Amino acid sequence: MKKIIPKIFLLLFILTGACYLNSKAQDSSRLRISLLTCTPGEELYSIFGHSAIRVIDSNSVTDIVYNYGTFNFDDEGFYLKFIRGKLMYYISAAYFSDFKSEYQSSNRGMTEQVLKLSGEEKINIRHALHENLEEENKYYQYDFFLDNCTTRLRDLIIKSKTPQPILPPVMPVNTTFREAIHAYLDKGGQPWSKLGIDILLGAPTDGIMTTAQQQFLPDNLMKALDSVTNVPIVERGSNLYTLLTDTNKRNIFTPFIFFSLLLVLYLVLVFAGNRKYSTLISSLDGLLFFSTGLLGIILIFMWFGTDHSMTKNNYNLLWALPSHFICSFFINSRKSWARKYFLFTAISLVLVLIAWFFLPQQMNNALIPFVLLLLYRSASHSLK
């Protein structure tokens, strides 16, 4: 019996050592790869968060972050390319210490998920990143919803892992793209940005997201990786530093309040019955229809003149008629065609308001007082 016990310990020692040596043999890359997920910031460009990939190489003693969300402000025709959806984004590399300092200084949190990969899978990911850094490969046409800095990392991770992880849904069934971004805009206290986005983005934004499409948001990709069940993909996760107290401010002066006050102002001026206000009211009407028509022209341009996939089929054109741009110069005309135009506008706006909650596109309710104002002033000019 005494001889058997030492033999058992010896066997366990040999087996443990063999397992250790086998694991070392499987991963001799001396690499650690992790996904970094940064929390939203206060500015619109950062309100949805950010993703990057971190590669620590113990052989070369380097700690590099690869970022697919880089663009060049000095690019010729930057603003026109940005508006038209033709701005090229590219992958860049930075030291982790610099990357971390930038986000920490702006009080944005950072979560790290160390990925469970074999040595060969790690080498393949690093090779793919280095290949993408080459000048002829680094650029791509950015699409916020379908091809962005987060989806690029997801595709890289899934492609490199064997067997491929199946990422589960992390949002409720039938969630649309618009509802997903609304959650961030509401939480970040961005009612005016929400209004602008709702005006510019058309019916495709109200499409129900597939499981894969949900992962265009950094938080969703992070949650999906944590929830994978068919193959282990996250070895461990951690917050890299403590955030300061949340300093986000809520905007009390919302678009709904602004447009409601504008409607009330019109009513007060009109029903005051003072003739000296008639010139002011005419000027305001001209500005009202001119700006609405100009907005309609912009929406037409975003639909047909850009590569943005989500600005097509925009139902805001039902109230923001581009023809208002021209007709605003005939606001006081008593010609028959002008009265008929404003009568047509009034009738169409009544129909738009009736169908407001049933359109294929979710309309921003803050616009209801503004559309009522257009309806009221159109009806007034049709009766002149």
Secondary structure by P-SEA (a helix, b strand, c coil): caaaaaaaaaaaaaaaaaaaaaaaaaccccbbbbbbbbcccccccccccccbbbbbbcccbbbbbbbcccccccccaaaaaaaaccbbbbbbbbbaaaaaaaaaaacbbbbbbbccccaaaaaaaaaaaaaaacccccccccccccccaaaaaaaaaaaaccccccccccccccccaaaaaaaaaaaaccaaaaaaaaaacccccccccccccccccaaaaaaaaaacccccccccccccccccccccccccccaaaaaaaaaaaaaaaaacccccaaaaaaaaaaaaaaaaaaaaaaaaaaaccccccccccccccccccccccccccccccccaaaaaaaaaaaaaaaaaaaacccccccccccaaaaaaaaaaaaaaaaac
